[in-house]
Structures are given as structure tokens and as C-alpha cells.
Amino acid sequence: MKNLLSKSLSKKKVAIITASFVVFAAAFSFLIFETTKKTVAITLDGQERNIRTHAETVSELLADLDISLHSADYVFPSKGTKVKNNSEVVWKPAKQVYIVKDSEKKTIWTVSETVKELLNEQKITISEHDKVQPNLEEKIKNNIEIEVDTAFPLTLSDGGNEKQVWSTSTTVADFLELQGIALGELDRVEPKAEEKVKENGIIKVIRVEKVTDVVEEPIQFAVVTKKDSSMNKGSEKVVKQGKEGLISKEFEVVLENGKEVSRKLISEKNVREKVDKVVAVGSKVVKQVVSRSNDSSGGKEIYVASTAYTAFCNGCSGKTATGINLRSNPNVKVIAVDPRIIPLGTKVYVEGYGYAVAADTGSAIKGNKIDVFFSTKAEAYRWGRKTVKIRILN
């Protein structure tokens, strides 16, 4: 019994010793494992942390961290670099980005931080007139869509005032909105609002307005003639002076860029009635201007140079300086004189012509000259030019 108990105690001791050794060995192995790890400072997508690792390379280190690498990811140092104690490793995952430039879309992977960095990376130059959405300082996010519209030059004519502008618009309506141009109810634009904007094109904004214009116009009076038997035929006298009337007209005027393009009469009214001019016209026929005496004796005699004329000569009005209408009285005996030599109204006797009255003047009749009236050119030509003797009767 003693022996059996002694043997049982010995087996327990051996088991305890063995177990203690296994625990010690495991603890020692764990201690050795932990003390042989390398300390690494790693930045994962901007987040900094310190880790301990047995990884031999950067690639193994990232794999241990369950990080799947994309070809566009940023890794520093390179994936094959040996990991040492106190190494610094940076990993920045690439993001998928869509770039739409002038309606052409492409997909890229990038580690750029901002839109501006990405465009520089893609060698896309942006001018001050180009349009970029979102803005250049926007942070890059996964699956972000960046739209780049390249500006182009064109001419804007607003109300006739031209200027050079830049545009990224697709339609005329978009362009006007971006330019802050509002159209009035009657205004129009060329090309039409739905048409596409073209490089180096011309956008015309025609400003249309309707205004009312009131114009006063004169109404010409008529000349009314009345025969007067108490007056010699060919003589005239104003009985009543004429006066213009006045009419007011209202127009609807259409202006384009300040210039009149159409005018429509809306209404009209008389402001003042016209007054016709009344003229009395003599109808009494003058049979003879001067009385004849039985002889040509008596009175002063002088010699004058004489010519002849008719009522239809060039520059002739048909009326004498004293108002006799020679065309209405072709048989009258009249001479034109220089009033300083022979006063108008003087009765004379002209040798070869007969009794006459000094009733007319002429620009060429100066001094001792007279011009004898005949009803026909034939008679005037026969008279010609000659010196004659005249006798002044009164």
C-alpha cells in the first residue's frame, strides 16, 4: 500500500513538472517572439499609428494589415523595401474619379488630394474663363465626378453695344443666364435661345420697345378765285387771307435698339380748321388803255433807242409793272420805260407804233430806251432795234 501511494505521488510530480515546463517554454517563446518584433510608424490613408511586426517587406506589412493594394495606390517606401526597426511607411489608397472634359468622360485612379492637384496631374490647364465643378479646392472623394468646360471667345451685341466675351455655355439661353442678361417682353435674340453657342460666333440681343409719338401736321389752305366784273381782266385782289389748319396724329412706333423700324397710325384729330384764301379776279375787258387824239401834236419830243417784246418772252410773267395782264389783253398798246426818264402811267405817242402808255419796266431798259409790246413774235421781230421819236402827251 505504501509503495502504491509512493508511486502515485511520483507520477503527479512528474506531470506537474512537465506542465510547468511546457508553460515556461511557451511563455519564453512568446517573449522571444514579441521582443524580436520591429516597431514601424505607418500612415494609413492619413491616419498615423505605430505597430510591431515580423514582416520582412513593406508588401508583407500591408498584407498583414489586410490591405489590398491597387496599382495606382501610393506606397512609400516601395513595396519591396525591407522593413527595419523604426521604419516609416505611408500608404495612400487611390480613389476612382470621373473627369468630364468638354462632354468627353473618362475614368482614372488618383491619390491627389484636391481637384486642382488632380487636374495638374492629368496635365489639364485651366484658364481664368474655364468652368470647373466642383471648385479647384474641393477634396477628392471616391467616385467624384469633375466637370471641366473649356471657355471659347465670342461677340455679344446687347442693344447694339458690342463686346468680346468668353463662354462655356451649350445654348444661347444658358449663355444669357450666365451673363446676367434678362430679356424684356418684346426683346428677341439671334440666334434663337435653344440654339447652340458657337466659338467666335455673334450673339445679338435686340432690344424692342413700343412708344407713342404725337405729330402735328399743317393742313394747306386752298385758293378760291371769284370773278369781279368791276376789276380789269387780269388784275387780282386778295379778299380774304388764307390760314393753315392743324391736325394731330398719334402713331405707335416700334424701336429696335433705339432705331425706328415701323410706324402705325393710331388716331388723328383736327386741332385747328383751315381757312381758304379768297382772291377776286378781274373780268372787265380793257379795250383800250390810252385815248387817241386826232393828231400827235403837243408834248415833249425825245429820241430813244427801241426794242420789242411779247408777253411770252423768256423771263416774262405776262403782267406789267402796273398790273396789266398782257396775255389777257393782247391788243393793248404798252411800252416799257425807265421810270426816271418817263414816269409809269405816262401817255405817249411812239412814231411807227401809235398811242401807248408807259406801263412796264425792264432790267435792260435804262436811260433813253424803250421796249415796245407786241402780241406776236413776228411783229416784234419786224420792229427789231431802231431809234424812234416819241412824244410825251401828259
BALO-722530 format. One record per residue (C-alpha): residue number from 0; z, y, x. Coordinates in steps of 0.001 Angstrom, whole numbers, plus 524288, in hexadecimal, padded with zeros to 5 digits. Layout:
+------+-------+-------+-------+
! resi !    c3 !    c2 !    c1 !
+------+-------+-------+-------+
!  NUM !     Z !     Y !     X !
...
+------+-------+-------+-------+
end
This chain:
+------+-------+-------+-------+
! resi !    c3 !    c2 !    c1 !
+------+-------+-------+-------+
!    0 ! 80000 ! 80000 ! 80000 !
!    1 ! 80376 ! 808CD ! 80B2A !
!    2 ! 7F6C7 ! 805FC ! 811DB !
!    3 ! 7EED4 ! 80894 ! 8058C !
!    4 ! 7F563 ! 815D6 ! 80394 !
!    5 ! 7F356 ! 8195D ! 811C8 !
!    6 ! 7E4E7 ! 815F2 ! 81104 !
!    7 ! 7E334 ! 81DED ! 80476 !
!    8 ! 7E94D ! 829F5 ! 80AB8 !
!    9 ! 7E07A ! 828B6 ! 81683 !
!   10 ! 7D424 ! 8289D ! 80E14 !
!   11 ! 7D876 ! 834F4 ! 8070F !
!   12 ! 7DAB0 ! 83BD1 ! 813E3 !
!   13 ! 7CD3D ! 8381F ! 81877 !
!   14 ! 7C714 ! 83D23 ! 80BDF !
!   15 ! 7CE5E ! 849E0 ! 80CB0 !
!   16 ! 7CABA ! 84BB2 ! 81AE2 !
!   17 ! 7BC84 ! 848A6 ! 817EA !
!   18 ! 7BBF3 ! 85209 ! 80C9B !
!   19 ! 7C25D ! 85C89 ! 8148D !
!   20 ! 7B85F ! 85AA4 ! 81F36 !
!   21 ! 7AD01 ! 85BB2 ! 815A8 !
!   22 ! 7B285 ! 86833 ! 8100D !
!   23 ! 7B4BA ! 86D98 ! 81D85 !
!   24 ! 7A708 ! 869ED ! 821BA !
!   25 ! 7A132 ! 8702E ! 815A0 !
!   26 ! 7A91B ! 87C7C ! 8174F !
!   27 ! 7A5AA ! 87D18 ! 8258C !
!   28 ! 7972B ! 87B0F ! 82267 !
!   29 ! 797A0 ! 885C5 ! 817FB !
!   30 ! 79E48 ! 88EC1 ! 8217D !
!   31 ! 79415 ! 88BFE ! 82BB0 !
!   32 ! 7891C ! 88DFC ! 82168 !
!   33 ! 78E7B ! 89AF7 ! 81CFC !
!   34 ! 79180 ! 8A02D ! 82A72 !
!   35 ! 783B8 ! 89D3C ! 82F1E !
!   36 ! 77D25 ! 8A571 ! 8243D !
!   37 ! 77623 ! 8B21C ! 827E8 !
!   38 ! 7797B ! 8BEDA ! 82115 !
!   39 ! 76D74 ! 8C5CA ! 81BBE !
!   40 ! 76C45 ! 8D33C ! 81538 !
!   41 ! 761B7 ! 8D1CD ! 80ADA !
!   42 ! 75BD0 ! 8DBC6 ! 8017F !
!   43 ! 7561A ! 8D55A ! 7F568 !
!   44 ! 74DCB ! 8DE9F ! 7ED22 !
!   45 ! 7564F ! 8EA13 ! 7F120 !
!   46 ! 7634C ! 8E2EA ! 7EFB2 !
!   47 ! 76AD1 ! 8E122 ! 7FC74 !
!   48 ! 7739D ! 8D57D ! 7FF20 !
!   49 ! 778F8 ! 8CD84 ! 80A7E !
!   50 ! 7777C ! 8BEC2 ! 80AC5 !
!   51 ! 77A87 ! 8B39D ! 813EB !
!   52 ! 76FEE ! 8A988 ! 8162B !
!   53 ! 76B4C ! 89E23 ! 81E6E !
!   54 ! 75CEE ! 8A1CD ! 81B8A !
!   55 ! 754BC ! 8A1B8 ! 827CF !
!   56 ! 74A0C ! 8AB3E ! 8231F !
!   57 ! 748C1 ! 8B674 ! 81988 !
!   58 ! 74056 ! 8ADCC ! 810EC !
!   59 ! 74B16 ! 8A360 ! 8104D !
!   60 ! 75520 ! 8ADD9 ! 80D92 !
!   61 ! 74D91 ! 8B2EF ! 801BE !
!   62 ! 74B2B ! 8A510 ! 7FD15 !
!   63 ! 759BB ! 8A269 ! 7FDBC !
!   64 ! 75B6B ! 8AE28 ! 7F4DE !
!   65 ! 75180 ! 8A86B ! 7EB25 !
!   66 ! 74808 ! 8B39D ! 7EDB1 !
!   67 ! 739AA ! 8B016 ! 7EB66 !
!   68 ! 73127 ! 8B861 ! 7F414 !
!   69 ! 72486 ! 8BECC ! 7EF87 !
!   70 ! 71A02 ! 8C1E2 ! 7F96A !
!   71 ! 71B76 ! 8D07B ! 7F679 !
!   72 ! 72A60 ! 8D085 ! 7F812 !
!   73 ! 73032 ! 8D8B7 ! 802CC !
!   74 ! 7383F ! 8D092 ! 80C63 !
!   75 ! 73E4F ! 8D5EE ! 818C3 !
!   76 ! 73EBC ! 8D054 ! 82289 !
!   77 ! 73381 ! 8C6D2 ! 82039 !
!   78 ! 735F7 ! 8B9E1 ! 8198E !
!   79 ! 73528 ! 8B1FD ! 8262B !
!   80 ! 73F17 ! 8BA44 ! 82D6F !
!   81 ! 74B2A ! 8B2C3 ! 8326E !
!   82 ! 757AC ! 8B660 ! 82B98 !
!   83 ! 76288 ! 8BAA9 ! 834E4 !
!   84 ! 77070 ! 8BE96 ! 832E3 !
!   85 ! 7711E ! 8CC6E ! 82D58 !
!   86 ! 76285 ! 8CC93 ! 82A35 !
!   87 ! 75D90 ! 8D63E ! 82002 !
!   88 ! 753CA ! 8D148 ! 81620 !
!   89 ! 74CCC ! 8D934 ! 80BA5 !
!   90 ! 7457A ! 8D374 ! 80038 !
!   91 ! 73E76 ! 8DBD0 ! 7F640 !
!   92 ! 73740 ! 8D48C ! 7EB68 !
!   93 ! 72977 ! 8D8E6 ! 7E803 !
!   94 ! 72746 ! 8DDFA ! 7DA44 !
!   95 ! 71B14 ! 8DBD4 ! 7D227 !
!   96 ! 714B1 ! 8E8E4 ! 7CED6 !
!   97 ! 70893 ! 8EC96 ! 7C6F4 !
!   98 ! 70080 ! 8F81E ! 7CBA5 !
!   99 ! 6F698 ! 8FDFD ! 7C232 !
!  100 ! 6EDCE ! 90791 ! 7C95D !
!  101 ! 6E315 ! 90E45 ! 7C1A3 !
!  102 ! 6E380 ! 9034C ! 7B778 !
!  103 ! 6E2A2 ! 8F86A ! 7C1CA !
!  104 ! 6EEA0 ! 8EFA6 ! 7C201 !
!  105 ! 6F397 ! 8E743 ! 7CD31 !
!  106 ! 6FFFA ! 8DF8B ! 7D001 !
!  107 ! 7075C ! 8E098 ! 7DCD9 !
!  108 ! 7144C ! 8DC5C ! 7E2C0 !
!  109 ! 71C17 ! 8E690 ! 7E9E2 !
!  110 ! 7293E ! 8E983 ! 7EFE2 !
!  111 ! 72748 ! 8F84B ! 7EEDD !
!  112 ! 732DC ! 8FF9B ! 7E950 !
!  113 ! 72BB4 ! 90A5E ! 7E1D1 !
!  114 ! 71E8D ! 90CE0 ! 7DB78 !
!  115 ! 71B26 ! 9165D ! 7E65F !
!  116 ! 71DF2 ! 90C24 ! 7F0EC !
!  117 ! 715C8 ! 90226 ! 7E9B1 !
!  118 ! 70A02 ! 90B4A ! 7E884 !
!  119 ! 70B09 ! 90EA6 ! 7F6F4 !
!  120 ! 70BC5 ! 90025 ! 7F9FF !
!  121 ! 6FF60 ! 8FDE5 ! 7F1F5 !
!  122 ! 6F8C3 ! 9099D ! 7F896 !
!  123 ! 6F6FE ! 91076 ! 7EB83 !
!  124 ! 6F666 ! 91F20 ! 7EDFA !
!  125 ! 6FB9F ! 927CC ! 7E32E !
!  126 ! 6F70F ! 935F6 ! 7E1CB !
!  127 ! 6FEBA ! 940A6 ! 7DAFB !
!  128 ! 6F5E6 ! 93F72 ! 7CF03 !
!  129 ! 6F6B6 ! 9309C ! 7CD96 !
!  130 ! 6FF54 ! 92A87 ! 7C338 !
!  131 ! 70902 ! 91F9C ! 7C699 !
!  132 ! 711C4 ! 91889 ! 7BCF4 !
!  133 ! 71CF2 ! 91620 ! 7BEFE !
!  134 ! 71FD2 ! 92145 ! 7C880 !
!  135 ! 71F4F ! 91F78 ! 7D72E !
!  136 ! 72E16 ! 91EDB ! 7D8C6 !
!  137 ! 72FC2 ! 913E5 ! 7CECE !
!  138 ! 73635 ! 90776 ! 7D42A !
!  139 ! 72DB0 ! 8FB5C ! 7D4A8 !
!  140 ! 731C0 ! 8F0EB ! 7CADA !
!  141 ! 72C4B ! 8E367 ! 7C8C5 !
!  142 ! 7200B ! 8E35A ! 7C023 !
!  143 ! 71F52 ! 8F242 ! 7BFF7 !
!  144 ! 711ED ! 8F7EE ! 7BC8C !
!  145 ! 70D7F ! 903CA ! 7C456 !
!  146 ! 7022E ! 90BC2 ! 7BEF2 !
!  147 ! 6FA55 ! 914A6 ! 7C7F8 !
!  148 ! 6F022 ! 91DC8 ! 7C20A !
!  149 ! 6E7C1 ! 924C5 ! 7CC17 !
!  150 ! 6E4F2 ! 932E9 ! 7C882 !
!  151 ! 6D71D ! 9384D ! 7C887 !
!  152 ! 6D1E4 ! 94645 ! 7C7A1 !
!  153 ! 6CB82 ! 94C71 ! 7BBC3 !
!  154 ! 6C937 ! 959BF ! 7B597 !
!  155 ! 6D0FF ! 95EAF ! 7A9F9 !
!  156 ! 6CB4E ! 969BD ! 7A1D1 !
!  157 ! 6D553 ! 96EA5 ! 7980B !
!  158 ! 6D06B ! 979A3 ! 78F79 !
!  159 ! 6C5EB ! 97CC1 ! 7999F !
!  160 ! 6CF90 ! 97D83 ! 7A4F9 !
!  161 ! 6CC12 ! 97345 ! 7AF38 !
!  162 ! 6D4DD ! 96D06 ! 7B955 !
!  163 ! 6D4A9 ! 96106 ! 7C217 !
!  164 ! 6DECC ! 956A7 ! 7BEA6 !
!  165 ! 6E268 ! 948AB ! 7C206 !
!  166 ! 6E410 ! 93DD1 ! 7B837 !
!  167 ! 6E822 ! 92F96 ! 7B731 !
!  168 ! 6E57E ! 92EF4 ! 7A89B !
!  169 ! 6DCC9 ! 924EE ! 7A230 !
!  170 ! 6D8BF ! 92CE5 ! 79646 !
!  171 ! 6D690 ! 93B34 ! 79349 !
!  172 ! 6E1F2 ! 93AF2 ! 789AB !
!  173 ! 6EB39 ! 935B0 ! 79434 !
!  174 ! 6E655 ! 93FE8 ! 79DC7 !
!  175 ! 6E8D7 ! 94B2E ! 7945B !
!  176 ! 6F679 ! 9461C ! 79175 !
!  177 ! 6F9E2 ! 9452F ! 79FE7 !
!  178 ! 6F497 ! 952E0 ! 7A218 !
!  179 ! 6FD0B ! 957F2 ! 796EF !
!  180 ! 6F128 ! 95CD9 ! 78F76 !
!  181 ! 6F28C ! 95D65 ! 780AE !
!  182 ! 6E6C4 ! 95EAB ! 777B1 !
!  183 ! 6E6C1 ! 967DD ! 76C1E !
!  184 ! 6E219 ! 963B0 ! 75EBF !
!  185 ! 6D433 ! 9689B ! 7612C !
!  186 ! 6D381 ! 9662D ! 76FD0 !
!  187 ! 6CADB ! 95B85 ! 77547 !
!  188 ! 6C94F ! 954A8 ! 78241 !
!  189 ! 6BD83 ! 94FAC ! 789B7 !
!  190 ! 6BC78 ! 94443 ! 78C75 !
!  191 ! 6C36A ! 93EBE ! 7807E !
!  192 ! 6D1D3 ! 93B5B ! 78152 !
!  193 ! 6CF9C ! 92CA2 ! 78168 !
!  194 ! 6C5B0 ! 92CDC ! 78C73 !
!  195 ! 6C96D ! 92928 ! 79A54 !
!  196 ! 6CBDA ! 93361 ! 7A4B1 !
!  197 ! 6C214 ! 932BA ! 7AFE3 !
!  198 ! 6C3AA ! 936C7 ! 7BE01 !
!  199 ! 6BDE5 ! 9444F ! 7C09C !
!  200 ! 6BBA0 ! 945C0 ! 7B202 !
!  201 ! 6BDA8 ! 951E8 ! 7A9B9 !
!  202 ! 6C742 ! 95293 ! 79E66 !
!  203 ! 6C475 ! 95DFA ! 7954E !
!  204 ! 6CE97 ! 962DA ! 78BA7 !
!  205 ! 6C7AA ! 96BE3 ! 78219 !
!  206 ! 6D126 ! 974F7 ! 77B4C !
!  207 ! 6CC30 ! 9777C ! 76D7A !
!  208 ! 6D185 ! 981C6 ! 76443 !
!  209 ! 6CD69 ! 98816 ! 75791 !
!  210 ! 6CF99 ! 996A1 ! 755A5 !
!  211 ! 6CC1D ! 9A083 ! 74B25 !
!  212 ! 6C3AC ! 9AC2D ! 74EB1 !
!  213 ! 6C1E0 ! 9B7AE ! 7457D !
!  214 ! 6B5DA ! 9C008 ! 7481B !
!  215 ! 6B1F5 ! 9CC91 ! 74146 !
!  216 ! 6A356 ! 9CED5 ! 74088 !
!  217 ! 69C1F ! 9DB0A ! 73BC6 !
!  218 ! 692FF ! 9DA69 ! 72FFD !
!  219 ! 68707 ! 9E2CD ! 7324D !
!  220 ! 683B0 ! 9EC3F ! 72768 !
!  221 ! 6761C ! 9ED17 ! 7218B !
!  222 ! 66D9D ! 9F943 ! 7214A !
!  223 ! 66946 ! 9FC6B ! 71392 !
!  224 ! 65E00 ! A0615 ! 711E7 !
!  225 ! 65B79 ! A0E40 ! 705DA !
!  226 ! 64F5E ! A1654 ! 70355 !
!  227 ! 6518B ! A24D8 ! 70179 !
!  228 ! 6461A ! A2C85 ! 6FBD0 !
!  229 ! 64C5F ! A394E ! 6FFA1 !
!  230 ! 64AE1 ! A361C ! 70DFE !
!  231 ! 63E3D ! A3604 ! 715C2 !
!  232 ! 6386C ! A28BB ! 717EE !
!  233 ! 63CFD ! A231C ! 724FD !
!  234 ! 649B5 ! A2ABF ! 7256A !
!  235 ! 656DC ! A2406 ! 72415 !
!  236 ! 664C2 ! A2804 ! 720E9 !
!  237 ! 67158 ! A1FEA ! 7217D !
!  238 ! 677AC ! A2070 ! 71429 !
!  239 ! 682E4 ! A1735 ! 71722 !
!  240 ! 687B2 ! A1272 ! 72436 !
!  241 ! 688CB ! A03CE ! 725F4 !
!  242 ! 69539 ! 9FCDF ! 72A25 !
!  243 ! 696DF ! 9EF54 ! 72FEC !
!  244 ! 69ECD ! 9E565 ! 72887 !
!  245 ! 6A883 ! 9DC0C ! 72EEE !
!  246 ! 6AA63 ! 9CD78 ! 72CDD !
!  247 ! 6B57E ! 9C519 ! 73234 !
!  248 ! 6B22E ! 9B71B ! 7360D !
!  249 ! 6BC3C ! 9ACA2 ! 73952 !
!  250 ! 6B7CF ! 9A19B ! 7425E !
!  251 ! 6BDF6 ! 994DC ! 746C2 !
!  252 ! 6BB47 ! 9941A ! 75551 !
!  253 ! 6BC68 ! 987AE ! 75D7A !
!  254 ! 6BFDB ! 989D6 ! 76BCC !
!  255 ! 6BEC3 ! 97FBE ! 7769C !
!  256 ! 6C602 ! 98358 ! 782FF !
!  257 ! 6C670 ! 99144 ! 77DEF !
!  258 ! 6B7B6 ! 99246 ! 77B78 !
!  259 ! 6B1B0 ! 99368 ! 76DFF !
!  260 ! 6A96D ! 98791 ! 76A26 !
!  261 ! 6A7E3 ! 98999 ! 75B8A !
!  262 ! 6AA14 ! 993C8 ! 75104 !
!  263 ! 6AAD9 ! 9916C ! 7424D !
!  264 ! 6AB36 ! 99C10 ! 737E5 !
!  265 ! 6B720 ! 99A2A ! 72F1B !
!  266 ! 6B6D9 ! 9A64B ! 7269B !
!  267 ! 6B1AB ! 9B41F ! 725A3 !
!  268 ! 6B4F5 ! 9C04F ! 71DE0 !
!  269 ! 6AFD3 ! 9CE24 ! 71C9B !
!  270 ! 6B8B1 ! 9D832 ! 722D5 !
!  271 ! 6B025 ! 9E3FB ! 71FA5 !
!  272 ! 6A3E2 ! 9E509 ! 7174A !
!  273 ! 697A8 ! 9EAD8 ! 71D5E !
!  274 ! 691BC ! 9F7A3 ! 71871 !
!  275 ! 682EB ! 9F865 ! 718B7 !
!  276 ! 67C1B ! A0443 ! 71E6C !
!  277 ! 673C6 ! A0BE4 ! 714B8 !
!  278 ! 66819 ! A1390 ! 719BC !
!  279 ! 65F83 ! A1C7E ! 71199 !
!  280 ! 65124 ! A1B9A ! 71576 !
!  281 ! 6481A ! A268C ! 711C1 !
!  282 ! 63C85 ! A2303 ! 7091A !
!  283 ! 63680 ! A3096 ! 70769 !
!  284 ! 6290D ! A310D ! 70DBA !
!  285 ! 626A5 ! A3CD4 ! 71692 !
!  286 ! 618BD ! A40C5 ! 713C3 !
!  287 ! 617EA ! A4BDE ! 71D67 !
!  288 ! 621CA ! A50B0 ! 72710 !
!  289 ! 61C50 ! A5E3D ! 72936 !
!  290 ! 61532 ! A677F ! 72067 !
!  291 ! 607C4 ! A6BCA ! 7245A !
!  292 ! 6034F ! A79A9 ! 723F4 !
!  293 ! 5F55F ! A7E1F ! 72259 !
!  294 ! 5F43B ! A81A2 ! 7309E !
!  295 ! 5FAD9 ! A7FC1 ! 73D8E !
!  296 ! 5FCE9 ! A8DF2 ! 74036 !
!  297 ! 60A0C ! A939F ! 743B9 !
!  298 ! 614E4 ! A8E45 ! 74C54 !
!  299 ! 61689 ! A8C40 ! 75AD7 !
!  300 ! 60BF2 ! A84BC ! 761F0 !
!  301 ! 60E3D ! A7C1F ! 76DCE !
!  302 ! 6067F ! A7214 ! 77559 !
!  303 ! 60CB6 ! A64BC ! 77751 !
!  304 ! 60945 ! A57AE ! 77D60 !
!  305 ! 607FB ! A4DBB ! 7726E !
!  306 ! 60843 ! A3EE8 ! 770EE !
!  307 ! 60848 ! A363E ! 764E9 !
!  308 ! 6112D ! A2B48 ! 75FCC !
!  309 ! 612FD ! A2253 ! 753FC !
!  310 ! 61EC5 ! A1D4B ! 74C71 !
!  311 ! 61CEE ! A0FEB ! 752EC !
!  312 ! 61C4A ! A13E0 ! 76139 !
!  313 ! 624BE ! A0CD5 ! 76B47 !
!  314 ! 632C6 ! A1165 ! 76A0C !
!  315 ! 6301D ! A18B4 ! 75D66 !
!  316 ! 63970 ! A16E8 ! 75201 !
!  317 ! 6301E ! A1C18 ! 747D5 !
!  318 ! 6396C ! A2711 ! 7447D !
!  319 ! 638F5 ! A34F0 ! 74995 !
!  320 ! 64448 ! A3C46 ! 74F87 !
!  321 ! 645DB ! A4355 ! 74284 !
!  322 ! 645FC ! A36B1 ! 73A6D !
!  323 ! 637F1 ! A35E7 ! 7356F !
!  324 ! 63372 ! A27BB ! 73420 !
!  325 ! 625C5 ! A2839 ! 739CA !
!  326 ! 622AF ! A1A3C ! 735D8 !
!  327 ! 6257E ! A1D42 ! 727B3 !
!  328 ! 61E27 ! A2A43 ! 7288F !
!  329 ! 611FB ! A27A7 ! 730AA !
!  330 ! 60B01 ! A3411 ! 72C0A !
!  331 ! 61571 ! A3D96 ! 73033 !
!  332 ! 611D2 ! A47A7 ! 73AA6 !
!  333 ! 61C4B ! A4780 ! 7454A !
!  334 ! 61CD9 ! A4B43 ! 7538A !
!  335 ! 62740 ! A4834 ! 75DAD !
!  336 ! 62BC6 ! A540D ! 7656A !
!  337 ! 635B3 ! A58AF ! 76F71 !
!  338 ! 63FC3 ! A5F5E ! 76674 !
!  339 ! 6427B ! A6958 ! 77110 !
!  340 ! 6346E ! A6E34 ! 76FA7 !
!  341 ! 631CB ! A6B77 ! 7614C !
!  342 ! 63DF2 ! A6948 ! 758B7 !
!  343 ! 63E02 ! A5D64 ! 74FD8 !
!  344 ! 6399C ! A60A5 ! 74202 !
!  345 ! 62FFF ! A6B00 ! 746A7 !
!  346 ! 6230A ! A6B5D ! 73F4D !
!  347 ! 61727 ! A6C18 ! 7482C !
!  348 ! 60886 ! A6BCD ! 747E9 !
!  349 ! 6024A ! A6310 ! 75232 !
!  350 ! 5F436 ! A6582 ! 755CA !
!  351 ! 5EC2F ! A598E ! 7522E !
!  352 ! 5F7C0 ! A530D ! 74B02 !
!  353 ! 5FB9B ! A5CB9 ! 7405F !
!  354 ! 6087F ! A6109 ! 73A83 !
!  355 ! 61442 ! A594E ! 73EE3 !
!  356 ! 622F7 ! A59EA ! 740C2 !
!  357 ! 62A94 ! A5887 ! 74D61 !
!  358 ! 632E6 ! A4D02 ! 748C3 !
!  359 ! 6340A ! A43CE ! 75479 !
!  360 ! 637A9 ! A436C ! 762E1 !
!  361 ! 6347E ! A3AAA ! 76E53 !
!  362 ! 639F0 ! A37D3 ! 77BD5 !
!  363 ! 62CEB ! A3B92 ! 781FE !
!  364 ! 62B1B ! A47DF ! 779D0 !
!  365 ! 6307C ! A529D ! 78273 !
!  366 ! 62C40 ! A60DC ! 7830F !
!  367 ! 61EE8 ! A649B ! 77D94 !
!  368 ! 61B79 ! A56E8 ! 77916 !
!  369 ! 619A4 ! A510B ! 76BA2 !
!  370 ! 6172D ! A4348 ! 7666D !
!  371 ! 60E9D ! A42B0 ! 75A3A !
!  372 ! 61141 ! A3822 ! 74FEC !
!  373 ! 6062B ! A2FBF ! 74A8D !
!  374 ! 60731 ! A2457 ! 7412E !
!  375 ! 5FDF0 ! A1BA4 ! 7490C !
!  376 ! 5FC10 ! A1882 ! 75768 !
!  377 ! 5ED8A ! A1B65 ! 7563E !
!  378 ! 5F056 ! A2967 ! 75259 !
!  379 ! 5FA54 ! A2ACD ! 75D2D !
!  380 ! 5F0B1 ! A258E ! 76755 !
!  381 ! 5E630 ! A2F00 ! 7629B !
!  382 ! 5EFB3 ! A3A5D ! 76459 !
!  383 ! 5F2FB ! A3638 ! 7721F !
!  384 ! 5F8A2 ! A4063 ! 77B63 !
!  385 ! 5F46B ! A4E95 ! 77A84 !
!  386 ! 5F8F6 ! A5C9C ! 77A83 !
!  387 ! 5F92B ! A62D1 ! 76D2B !
!  388 ! 5FD20 ! A6FB2 ! 7672C !
!  389 ! 607CE ! A6FB0 ! 75D22 !
!  390 ! 60CBD ! A7A95 ! 75479 !
!  391 ! 61B0A ! A7B57 ! 750D1 !
!  392 ! 61B90 ! A7F26 ! 7426E !
!  393 ! 62A3B ! A80DC ! 7406B !
+------+-------+-------+-------+
end
